[in-house]
Amino acid sequence: MVIIGLTGSIAMGKSTAARMFRRMGILVHDSDATVHRLQARGGGAAPLIEQAFPGSTVDGAVDRSVLARRVFSNPAALQRLERILHPLVFKASEAFLKQAALQRRRVVVVDVPLLLETGGHMGVDLIAVVSAPAFIQRQRALRRPGMTAERLARLLVLQMPDAKKRLRADIVVPSGLGEAATWRSLRKVVREALKRPARHWPPDRQRRRLYRFRKSNARNRPGH
């Protein structure tokens, strides 16, 4: 089973690309959605986050605005949060891949915003980076609730620059040239994926080494 790693900086159109993949009938694992579930009431991360950051939950669910204020400008706190979330997200991703393999899927997509920053690209067979011109990215981002120019600037500093992501992509998916161009690029991604050998599923010792690398990388990274 070939694994496509879908990534892109904030407001580049990655979520739209993921929806398009789903419309093609391809299974997509959404890491952000997984984090939301883990932080919701009954989620596996909520009690651990409350223990690490007392007062960050309400009625058993993480108050994301409170947590963001605690970790956003505090690299040590952010690393502590990542040490809680990353193993749980990895476990959910493994369960997704296992289920997809049981369904005999030839290609799947893992949607990971920080795929390149965290070393997650080492566990995929093809990297697809969604990208748009900076002015479009800015317009999209500033339309989001609660987003300000100052907050956007801080987020961009913490992410790998788009130019570097595009250089490391196997295929760049444009999201600022209209829907038809995005569809063409995504179909190209699938065609290319089908030509490649499946290097990471089923899992082996190399994949377990990758997991240890991710944990180490999260501990040593100043932030995302």
Secondary structure, 3 states (H helix, E strand, C coil): CEEEEEECCCCCCHHHHHHHHHHCCCCEEEHHHHHHHHHCCCCCCHHHHHHHCCCCEECCEECHHHHHHHHCCCHHHHHHHHHHHHHHHHHHHHHHHHHHHHCCCCEEEEECCCCCCCCHHHHCCEEEEEECCHHHHHHHHHCCCCCCHHHHHHHHHHCCCHHHHHHHCCEEEECCCCHHHHHHHHHHHHHHHHHCCCCCCCCCHHHHHHHHHHHHHHHHCCCC
